[in-house]
Amino acid sequence: MAKIKITQTKSGIDRPERQKRTLKALGLRKMHASVEVEATAQIMGMVKAVNHLITVEEVK
């Protein structure tokens, strides 16, 4: 599986609770925090749900 790097670029404040929980599930706790995860179908679904709050890069 490919790895991706997810960085939170916008705040979860004033967002629906579901989006806040998705950010936590991805491992993002603070602004500008980054995590590297496997690009599974479940992760990509979460990324799609909060793509307006994060940036995604492929890691080689």
N, CA, C and O atoms as a Tripos MOL2 file, in Angstrom:
@<TRIPOS>MOLECULE
protein
  240   239    60     0     0
PROTEIN
NO_CHARGES

@<TRIPOS>ATOM
      1 N           0.8280   -1.1940    0.0000 N.3       1 MET1
      2 CA          0.0000    0.0000    0.0000 C.3       1 MET1
      3 C           0.8710    1.2560    0.0000 C.2       1 MET1
      4 O           1.9740    1.2670    0.5460 O.2       1 MET1
      5 N           0.3630    2.2830   -0.6080 N.am      2 ALA2
      6 CA          1.0540    3.5640   -0.6270 C.3       2 ALA2
      7 C           0.8100    4.2920    0.6900 C.2       2 ALA2
      8 O          -0.2200    4.1120    1.3400 O.2       2 ALA2
      9 N           1.7710    5.1090    1.0600 N.am      3 LYS3
     10 CA          1.6160    5.9280    2.2620 C.3       3 LYS3
     11 C           1.2870    7.3510    1.8290 C.2       3 LYS3
     12 O           1.7420    7.8230    0.7870 O.2       3 LYS3
     13 N           0.4890    8.0220    2.6500 N.am      4 ILE4
     14 CA          0.1850    9.4230    2.4020 C.3       4 ILE4
     15 C           0.4800   10.2170    3.6680 C.2       4 ILE4
     16 O           0.3970    9.6940    4.7800 O.2       4 ILE4
     17 N           0.8230   11.4810    3.4810 N.am      5 LYS5
     18 CA          1.0550   12.3960    4.5930 C.3       5 LYS5
     19 C          -0.1080   13.3710    4.6190 C.2       5 LYS5
     20 O          -0.3760   14.0620    3.6360 O.2       5 LYS5
     21 N          -0.7960   13.4200    5.7510 N.am      6 ILE6
     22 CA         -1.9580   14.2880    5.9120 C.3       6 ILE6
     23 C          -1.5900   15.3910    6.8920 C.2       6 ILE6
     24 O          -1.1040   15.1140    7.9890 O.2       6 ILE6
     25 N          -1.8210   16.6410    6.5010 N.am      7 THR7
     26 CA         -1.5310   17.7910    7.3460 C.3       7 THR7
     27 C          -2.8010   18.6120    7.5260 C.2       7 THR7
     28 O          -3.4800   18.9410    6.5540 O.2       7 THR7
     29 N          -3.1150   18.9380    8.7670 N.am      8 GLN8
     30 CA         -4.2970   19.7660    9.0390 C.3       8 GLN8
     31 C          -3.9380   21.2210    8.7720 C.2       8 GLN8
     32 O          -3.0040   21.7530    9.3720 O.2       8 GLN8
     33 N          -4.6800   21.8680    7.8720 N.am      9 THR9
     34 CA         -4.3880   23.2500    7.5050 C.3       9 THR9
     35 C          -5.4400   24.2370    7.9930 C.2       9 THR9
     36 O          -5.1820   25.4390    8.0480 O.2       9 THR9
     37 N          -6.6130   23.7460    8.3460 N.am     10 LYS10
     38 CA         -7.6700   24.6190    8.8680 C.3      10 LYS10
     39 C          -8.2030   24.0370   10.1620 C.2      10 LYS10
     40 O          -8.0800   22.8380   10.4140 O.2      10 LYS10
     41 N          -8.7870   24.8810   10.9670 N.am     11 SER11
     42 CA         -9.2600   24.4980   12.2830 C.3      11 SER11
     43 C         -10.5530   23.6940   12.2220 C.2      11 SER11
     44 O         -11.3640   23.8600   11.3110 O.2      11 SER11
     45 N         -10.7280   22.8240   13.2050 N.am     12 GLY12
     46 CA        -11.9650   22.0710   13.3430 C.3      12 GLY12
     47 C         -13.0150   22.8130   14.1490 C.2      12 GLY12
     48 O         -14.1450   22.3440   14.2930 O.2      12 GLY12
     49 N         -12.6400   23.9720   14.6740 N.am     13 ILE13
     50 CA        -13.5750   24.7780   15.4590 C.3      13 ILE13
     51 C         -14.7120   25.2430   14.5480 C.2      13 ILE13
     52 O         -14.4820   25.6150   13.3970 O.2      13 ILE13
     53 N         -15.9050   25.2180   15.0570 N.am     14 ASP14
     54 CA        -17.1040   25.6550   14.3300 C.3      14 ASP14
     55 C         -17.4340   24.7290   13.1600 C.2      14 ASP14
     56 O         -18.0590   25.1540   12.1890 O.2      14 ASP14
     57 N         -17.0230   23.4860   13.2480 N.am     15 ARG15
     58 CA        -17.3420   22.4670   12.2470 C.3      15 ARG15
     59 C         -18.3060   21.4690   12.8780 C.2      15 ARG15
     60 O         -18.3850   21.3750   14.1030 O.2      15 ARG15
     61 N         -19.0340   20.7280   12.0590 N.am     16 PRO16
     62 CA        -19.9220   19.7000   12.6240 C.3      16 PRO16
     63 C         -19.1290   18.6620   13.4290 C.2      16 PRO16
     64 O         -17.9670   18.3850   13.1330 O.2      16 PRO16
     65 N         -19.7690   18.1070   14.4340 N.am     17 GLU17
     66 CA        -19.1240   17.1260   15.3180 C.3      17 GLU17
     67 C         -18.5520   15.9470   14.5300 C.2      17 GLU17
     68 O         -17.5040   15.4100   14.8890 O.2      17 GLU17
     69 N         -19.2240   15.5520   13.4800 N.am     18 ARG18
     70 CA        -18.7660   14.4240   12.6690 C.3      18 ARG18
     71 C         -17.3950   14.7160   12.0350 C.2      18 ARG18
     72 O         -16.5420   13.8310   11.9740 O.2      18 ARG18
     73 N         -17.1880   15.9310   11.5740 N.am     19 GLN19
     74 CA        -15.9030   16.3000   10.9880 C.3      19 GLN19
     75 C         -14.8190   16.3740   12.0560 C.2      19 GLN19
     76 O         -13.6770   15.9950   11.7970 O.2      19 GLN19
     77 N         -15.1510   16.8520   13.2410 N.am     20 LYS20
     78 CA        -14.1930   16.8950   14.3440 C.3      20 LYS20
     79 C         -13.7410   15.4870   14.7070 C.2      20 LYS20
     80 O         -12.5530   15.2510   14.9280 O.2      20 LYS20
     81 N         -14.6880   14.5500   14.7700 N.am     21 ARG21
     82 CA        -14.3430   13.1640   15.0990 C.3      21 ARG21
     83 C         -13.5180   12.5140   14.0030 C.2      21 ARG21
     84 O         -12.6640   11.6740   14.2880 O.2      21 ARG21
     85 N         -13.7610   12.8920   12.7430 N.am     22 THR22
     86 CA        -12.9810   12.3540   11.6340 C.3      22 THR22
     87 C         -11.5340   12.8260   11.7300 C.2      22 THR22
     88 O         -10.6110   12.0460   11.4930 O.2      22 THR22
     89 N         -11.3320   14.0880   12.0730 N.am     23 LEU23
     90 CA         -9.9670   14.5930   12.2580 C.3      23 LEU23
     91 C          -9.2540   13.8270   13.3650 C.2      23 LEU23
     92 O          -8.0900   13.4590   13.2140 O.2      23 LEU23
     93 N          -9.9440   13.5880   14.4700 N.am     24 LYS24
     94 CA         -9.3450   12.8250   15.5690 C.3      24 LYS24
     95 C          -9.0290   11.4000   15.1480 C.2      24 LYS24
     96 O          -7.9860   10.8590   15.5170 O.2      24 LYS24
     97 N          -9.9130   10.7910   14.3830 N.am     25 ALA25
     98 CA         -9.7030    9.4170   13.9260 C.3      25 ALA25
     99 C          -8.4930    9.3230   12.9970 C.2      25 ALA25
    100 O          -7.8210    8.2920   12.9530 O.2      25 ALA25
    101 N          -8.2190   10.3870   12.2620 N.am     26 LEU26
    102 CA         -7.0420   10.4200   11.3920 C.3      26 LEU26
    103 C          -5.7640   10.6700   12.1940 C.2      26 LEU26
    104 O          -4.6640   10.5110   11.6660 O.2      26 LEU26
    105 N          -5.8990   11.0590   13.4560 N.am     27 GLY27
    106 CA         -4.7390   11.3050   14.2980 C.3      27 GLY27
    107 C          -4.3060   12.7530   14.3190 C.2      27 GLY27
    108 O          -3.1980   13.0640   14.7560 O.2      27 GLY27
    109 N          -5.1680   13.6470   13.8500 N.am     28 LEU28
    110 CA         -4.8430   15.0730   13.8070 C.3      28 LEU28
    111 C          -5.4460   15.7570   15.0220 C.2      28 LEU28
    112 O          -6.6630   15.7460   15.2090 O.2      28 LEU28
    113 N          -4.6000   16.3460   15.8380 N.am     29 ARG29
    114 CA         -5.0580   16.9670   17.0730 C.3      29 ARG29
    115 C          -4.9080   18.4880   17.0540 C.2      29 ARG29
    116 O          -5.6840   19.1970   17.6950 O.2      29 ARG29
    117 N          -3.9030   18.9920   16.3150 N.am     30 LYS30
    118 CA         -3.6090   20.4260   16.3180 C.3      30 LYS30
    119 C          -3.4340   20.9270   14.8980 C.2      30 LYS30
    120 O          -3.2570   20.1450   13.9640 O.2      30 LYS30
    121 N          -3.4870   22.2340   14.7510 N.am     31 MET31
    122 CA         -3.2280   22.8560   13.4580 C.3      31 MET31
    123 C          -1.7930   22.5700   13.0320 C.2      31 MET31
    124 O          -0.8830   22.5630   13.8610 O.2      31 MET31
    125 N          -1.5970   22.3380   11.7520 N.am     32 HIS32
    126 CA         -0.2980   22.0930   11.1400 C.3      32 HIS32
    127 C           0.3660   20.8080   11.6270 C.2      32 HIS32
    128 O           1.5610   20.6090   11.4060 O.2      32 HIS32
    129 N          -0.3910   19.9400   12.2830 N.am     33 ALA33
    130 CA          0.1190   18.6230   12.6700 C.3      33 ALA33
    131 C           0.0290   17.7120   11.4510 C.2      33 ALA33
    132 O          -0.8770   17.8440   10.6280 O.2      33 ALA33
    133 N           0.9810   16.7840   11.3480 N.am     34 SER34
    134 CA          1.0010   15.8590   10.2160 C.3      34 SER34
    135 C           1.0560   14.4220   10.7090 C.2      34 SER34
    136 O           1.6250   14.1310   11.7620 O.2      34 SER34
    137 N           0.4590   13.5330    9.9370 N.am     35 VAL35
    138 CA          0.5470   12.1000   10.1980 C.3      35 VAL35
    139 C           0.7970   11.3870    8.8800 C.2      35 VAL35
    140 O           0.3570   11.8370    7.8220 O.2      35 VAL35
    141 N           1.5120   10.2660    8.9570 N.am     36 GLU36
    142 CA          1.7140    9.4130    7.7860 C.3      36 GLU36
    143 C           0.9340    8.1340    8.0140 C.2      36 GLU36
    144 O           1.1170    7.4580    9.0260 O.2      36 GLU36
    145 N           0.0700    7.8080    7.0800 N.am     37 VAL37
    146 CA         -0.7770    6.6230    7.2010 C.3      37 VAL37
    147 C          -0.8080    5.8740    5.8720 C.2      37 VAL37
    148 O          -0.4740    6.4240    4.8230 O.2      37 VAL37
    149 N          -1.2160    4.6120    5.9390 N.am     38 GLU38
    150 CA         -1.4220    3.8220    4.7340 C.3      38 GLU38
    151 C          -2.6640    4.3300    4.0120 C.2      38 GLU38
    152 O          -3.6440    4.7100    4.6530 O.2      38 GLU38
    153 N          -2.6300    4.3370    2.7020 N.am     39 ALA39
    154 CA         -3.7520    4.8490    1.9010 C.3      39 ALA39
    155 C          -4.7700    3.7380    1.6500 C.2      39 ALA39
    156 O          -4.9160    3.2640    0.5240 O.2      39 ALA39
    157 N          -5.4730    3.3240    2.7110 N.am     40 THR40
    158 CA         -6.5080    2.3080    2.5730 C.3      40 THR40
    159 C          -7.8170    2.9620    2.1490 C.2      40 THR40
    160 O          -7.9310    4.1880    2.1410 O.2      40 THR40
    161 N          -8.7830    2.1580    1.8040 N.am     41 ALA41
    162 CA        -10.0820    2.6810    1.3870 C.3      41 ALA41
    163 C         -10.7560    3.4560    2.5190 C.2      41 ALA41
    164 O         -11.4010    4.4760    2.2780 O.2      41 ALA41
    165 N         -10.6050    2.9700    3.7560 N.am     42 GLN42
    166 CA        -11.2230    3.6440    4.9000 C.3      42 GLN42
    167 C         -10.5920    5.0180    5.1260 C.2      42 GLN42
    168 O         -11.2960    6.0000    5.3610 O.2      42 GLN42
    169 N          -9.2720    5.0800    5.0560 N.am     43 ILE43
    170 CA         -8.5690    6.3430    5.2490 C.3      43 ILE43
    171 C          -8.9310    7.3250    4.1390 C.2      43 ILE43
    172 O          -9.1640    8.5040    4.4060 O.2      43 ILE43
    173 N          -8.9790    6.8490    2.9050 N.am     44 MET44
    174 CA         -9.2980    7.7380    1.7880 C.3      44 MET44
    175 C         -10.7210    8.2790    1.9120 C.2      44 MET44
    176 O         -10.9840    9.4100    1.5030 O.2      44 MET44
    177 N         -11.6350    7.4990    2.4650 N.am     45 GLY45
    178 CA        -12.9930    7.9810    2.7090 C.3      45 GLY45
    179 C         -13.0140    9.0890    3.7440 C.2      45 GLY45
    180 O         -13.7460   10.0690    3.6010 O.2      45 GLY45
    181 N         -12.1990    8.9310    4.8040 N.am     46 MET46
    182 CA        -12.1210    9.9820    5.8230 C.3      46 MET46
    183 C         -11.4790   11.2430    5.2460 C.2      46 MET46
    184 O         -11.8990   12.3580    5.5550 O.2      46 MET46
    185 N         -10.4610   11.0590    4.4080 N.am     47 VAL47
    186 CA         -9.8000   12.2010    3.7690 C.3      47 VAL47
    187 C         -10.7890   12.9690    2.9080 C.2      47 VAL47
    188 O         -10.7990   14.2000    2.9080 O.2      47 VAL47
    189 N         -11.6140   12.2470    2.1800 N.am     48 LYS48
    190 CA        -12.6150   12.8940    1.3210 C.3      48 LYS48
    191 C         -13.6270   13.6990    2.1420 C.2      48 LYS48
    192 O         -14.1000   14.7470    1.7030 O.2      48 LYS48
    193 N         -13.9530   13.1990    3.3370 N.am     49 ALA49
    194 CA        -14.9540   13.8670    4.1770 C.3      49 ALA49
    195 C         -14.4490   15.1950    4.7480 C.2      49 ALA49
    196 O         -15.2430   16.0970    5.0140 O.2      49 ALA49
    197 N         -13.1340   15.3160    4.9360 N.am     50 VAL50
    198 CA        -12.5920   16.5440    5.5330 C.3      50 VAL50
    199 C         -11.5230   17.1790    4.6400 C.2      50 VAL50
    200 O         -10.6140   17.8450    5.1360 O.2      50 VAL50
    201 N         -11.6310   16.9760    3.3350 N.am     51 ASN51
    202 CA        -10.5930   17.4630    2.4240 C.3      51 ASN51
    203 C         -10.4670   18.9860    2.4200 C.2      51 ASN51
    204 O          -9.4360   19.5100    1.9990 O.2      51 ASN51
    205 N         -11.4790   19.6980    2.8720 N.am     52 HIS52
    206 CA        -11.4090   21.1550    2.9310 C.3      52 HIS52
    207 C         -10.6200   21.6460    4.1530 C.2      52 HIS52
    208 O         -10.3320   22.8380    4.2640 O.2      52 HIS52
    209 N         -10.2740   20.7360    5.0620 N.am     53 LEU53
    210 CA         -9.5330   21.0990    6.2680 C.3      53 LEU53
    211 C          -8.0910   20.6000    6.2500 C.2      53 LEU53
    212 O          -7.3080   20.9550    7.1310 O.2      53 LEU53
    213 N          -7.7320   19.7910    5.2700 N.am     54 ILE54
    214 CA         -6.4200   19.1430    5.2630 C.3      54 ILE54
    215 C          -5.7520   19.2620    3.8970 C.2      54 ILE54
    216 O          -6.3860   19.6230    2.9050 O.2      54 ILE54
    217 N          -4.4580   18.9510    3.8700 N.am     55 THR55
    218 CA         -3.7520   18.7560    2.6020 C.3      55 THR55
    219 C          -3.1490   17.3600    2.6310 C.2      55 THR55
    220 O          -2.7690   16.8610    3.6900 O.2      55 THR55
    221 N          -3.0650   16.7380    1.4740 N.am     56 VAL56
    222 CA         -2.6050   15.3610    1.3680 C.3      56 VAL56
    223 C          -1.4480   15.3050    0.3790 C.2      56 VAL56
    224 O          -1.5160   15.8820   -0.7060 O.2      56 VAL56
    225 N          -0.3780   14.5990    0.7680 N.am     57 GLU57
    226 CA          0.7800   14.3890   -0.1000 C.3      57 GLU57
    227 C           1.0980   12.9120   -0.1300 C.2      57 GLU57
    228 O           0.8870   12.2090    0.8590 O.2      57 GLU57
    229 N           1.6070   12.4300   -1.2600 N.am     58 GLU58
    230 CA          2.0730   11.0560   -1.3270 C.3      58 GLU58
    231 C           3.4830   10.9780   -0.7790 C.2      58 GLU58
    232 O           4.3110   11.8460   -1.0570 O.2      58 GLU58
    233 N           3.7620    9.9410   -0.0020 N.am     59 VAL59
    234 CA          5.0820    9.7120    0.5370 C.3      59 VAL59
    235 C           5.6900    8.5370   -0.2220 C.2      59 VAL59
    236 O           5.0460    7.5060   -0.4190 O.2      59 VAL59
    237 N           6.9250    8.7070   -0.6370 N.am     60 LYS60
    238 CA          7.5770    7.6300   -1.3950 C.3      60 LYS60
    239 C           8.3940    6.7420   -0.5190 C.2      60 LYS60
    240 O           9.0050    5.7900   -1.0040 O.2      60 LYS60
@<TRIPOS>BOND
     1     1     2 1
     2     2     3 1
     3     3     4 2
     4     3     5 am
     5     5     6 1
     6     6     7 1
     7     7     8 2
     8     7     9 am
     9     9    10 1
    10    10    11 1
    11    11    12 2
    12    11    13 am
    13    13    14 1
    14    14    15 1
    15    15    16 2
    16    15    17 am
    17    17    18 1
    18    18    19 1
    19    19    20 2
    20    19    21 am
    21    21    22 1
    22    22    23 1
    23    23    24 2
    24    23    25 am
    25    25    26 1
    26    26    27 1
    27    27    28 2
    28    27    29 am
    29    29    30 1
    30    30    31 1
    31    31    32 2
    32    31    33 am
    33    33    34 1
    34    34    35 1
    35    35    36 2
    36    35    37 am
    37    37    38 1
    38    38    39 1
    39    39    40 2
    40    39    41 am
    41    41    42 1
    42    42    43 1
    43    43    44 2
    44    43    45 am
    45    45    46 1
    46    46    47 1
    47    47    48 2
    48    47    49 am
    49    49    50 1
    50    50    51 1
    51    51    52 2
    52    51    53 am
    53    53    54 1
    54    54    55 1
    55    55    56 2
    56    55    57 am
    57    57    58 1
    58    58    59 1
    59    59    60 2
    60    59    61 am
    61    61    62 1
    62    62    63 1
    63    63    64 2
    64    63    65 am
    65    65    66 1
    66    66    67 1
    67    67    68 2
    68    67    69 am
    69    69    70 1
    70    70    71 1
    71    71    72 2
    72    71    73 am
    73    73    74 1
    74    74    75 1
    75    75    76 2
    76    75    77 am
    77    77    78 1
    78    78    79 1
    79    79    80 2
    80    79    81 am
    81    81    82 1
    82    82    83 1
    83    83    84 2
    84    83    85 am
    85    85    86 1
    86    86    87 1
    87    87    88 2
    88    87    89 am
    89    89    90 1
    90    90    91 1
    91    91    92 2
    92    91    93 am
    93    93    94 1
    94    94    95 1
    95    95    96 2
    96    95    97 am
    97    97    98 1
    98    98    99 1
    99    99   100 2
   100    99   101 am
   101   101   102 1
   102   102   103 1
   103   103   104 2
   104   103   105 am
   105   105   106 1
   106   106   107 1
   107   107   108 2
   108   107   109 am
   109   109   110 1
   110   110   111 1
   111   111   112 2
   112   111   113 am
   113   113   114 1
   114   114   115 1
   115   115   116 2
   116   115   117 am
   117   117   118 1
   118   118   119 1
   119   119   120 2
   120   119   121 am
   121   121   122 1
   122   122   123 1
   123   123   124 2
   124   123   125 am
   125   125   126 1
   126   126   127 1
   127   127   128 2
   128   127   129 am
   129   129   130 1
   130   130   131 1
   131   131   132 2
   132   131   133 am
   133   133   134 1
   134   134   135 1
   135   135   136 2
   136   135   137 am
   137   137   138 1
   138   138   139 1
   139   139   140 2
   140   139   141 am
   141   141   142 1
   142   142   143 1
   143   143   144 2
   144   143   145 am
   145   145   146 1
   146   146   147 1
   147   147   148 2
   148   147   149 am
   149   149   150 1
   150   150   151 1
   151   151   152 2
   152   151   153 am
   153   153   154 1
   154   154   155 1
   155   155   156 2
   156   155   157 am
   157   157   158 1
   158   158   159 1
   159   159   160 2
   160   159   161 am
   161   161   162 1
   162   162   163 1
   163   163   164 2
   164   163   165 am
   165   165   166 1
   166   166   167 1
   167   167   168 2
   168   167   169 am
   169   169   170 1
   170   170   171 1
   171   171   172 2
   172   171   173 am
   173   173   174 1
   174   174   175 1
   175   175   176 2
   176   175   177 am
   177   177   178 1
   178   178   179 1
   179   179   180 2
   180   179   181 am
   181   181   182 1
   182   182   183 1
   183   183   184 2
   184   183   185 am
   185   185   186 1
   186   186   187 1
   187   187   188 2
   188   187   189 am
   189   189   190 1
   190   190   191 1
   191   191   192 2
   192   191   193 am
   193   193   194 1
   194   194   195 1
   195   195   196 2
   196   195   197 am
   197   197   198 1
   198   198   199 1
   199   199   200 2
   200   199   201 am
   201   201   202 1
   202   202   203 1
   203   203   204 2
   204   203   205 am
   205   205   206 1
   206   206   207 1
   207   207   208 2
   208   207   209 am
   209   209   210 1
   210   210   211 1
   211   211   212 2
   212   211   213 am
   213   213   214 1
   214   214   215 1
   215   215   216 2
   216   215   217 am
   217   217   218 1
   218   218   219 1
   219   219   220 2
   220   219   221 am
   221   221   222 1
   222   222   223 1
   223   223   224 2
   224   223   225 am
   225   225   226 1
   226   226   227 1
   227   227   228 2
   228   227   229 am
   229   229   230 1
   230   230   231 1
   231   231   232 2
   232   231   233 am
   233   233   234 1
   234   234   235 1
   235   235   236 2
   236   235   237 am
   237   237   238 1
   238   238   239 1
   239   239   240 2
@<TRIPOS>SUBSTRUCTURE
     1 MET1         2 RESIDUE 1 A MET
     2 ALA2         6 RESIDUE 1 A ALA
     3 LYS3        10 RESIDUE 1 A LYS
     4 ILE4        14 RESIDUE 1 A ILE
     5 LYS5        18 RESIDUE 1 A LYS
     6 ILE6        22 RESIDUE 1 A ILE
     7 THR7        26 RESIDUE 1 A THR
     8 GLN8        30 RESIDUE 1 A GLN
     9 THR9        34 RESIDUE 1 A THR
    10 LYS10       38 RESIDUE 1 A LYS
    11 SER11       42 RESIDUE 1 A SER
    12 GLY12       46 RESIDUE 1 A GLY
    13 ILE13       50 RESIDUE 1 A ILE
    14 ASP14       54 RESIDUE 1 A ASP
    15 ARG15       58 RESIDUE 1 A ARG
    16 PRO16       62 RESIDUE 1 A PRO
    17 GLU17       66 RESIDUE 1 A GLU
    18 ARG18       70 RESIDUE 1 A ARG
    19 GLN19       74 RESIDUE 1 A GLN
    20 LYS20       78 RESIDUE 1 A LYS
    21 ARG21       82 RESIDUE 1 A ARG
    22 THR22       86 RESIDUE 1 A THR
    23 LEU23       90 RESIDUE 1 A LEU
    24 LYS24       94 RESIDUE 1 A LYS
    25 ALA25       98 RESIDUE 1 A ALA
    26 LEU26      102 RESIDUE 1 A LEU
    27 GLY27      106 RESIDUE 1 A GLY
    28 LEU28      110 RESIDUE 1 A LEU
    29 ARG29      114 RESIDUE 1 A ARG
    30 LYS30      118 RESIDUE 1 A LYS
    31 MET31      122 RESIDUE 1 A MET
    32 HIS32      126 RESIDUE 1 A HIS
    33 ALA33      130 RESIDUE 1 A ALA
    34 SER34      134 RESIDUE 1 A SER
    35 VAL35      138 RESIDUE 1 A VAL
    36 GLU36      142 RESIDUE 1 A GLU
    37 VAL37      146 RESIDUE 1 A VAL
    38 GLU38      150 RESIDUE 1 A GLU
    39 ALA39      154 RESIDUE 1 A ALA
    40 THR40      158 RESIDUE 1 A THR
    41 ALA41      162 RESIDUE 1 A ALA
    42 GLN42      166 RESIDUE 1 A GLN
    43 ILE43      170 RESIDUE 1 A ILE
    44 MET44      174 RESIDUE 1 A MET
    45 GLY45      178 RESIDUE 1 A GLY
    46 MET46      182 RESIDUE 1 A MET
    47 VAL47      186 RESIDUE 1 A VAL
    48 LYS48      190 RESIDUE 1 A LYS
    49 ALA49      194 RESIDUE 1 A ALA
    50 VAL50      198 RESIDUE 1 A VAL
    51 ASN51      202 RESIDUE 1 A ASN
    52 HIS52      206 RESIDUE 1 A HIS
    53 LEU53      210 RESIDUE 1 A LEU
    54 ILE54      214 RESIDUE 1 A ILE
    55 THR55      218 RESIDUE 1 A THR
    56 VAL56      222 RESIDUE 1 A VAL
    57 GLU57      226 RESIDUE 1 A GLU
    58 GLU58      230 RESIDUE 1 A GLU
    59 VAL59      234 RESIDUE 1 A VAL
    60 LYS60      238 RESIDUE 1 A LYS
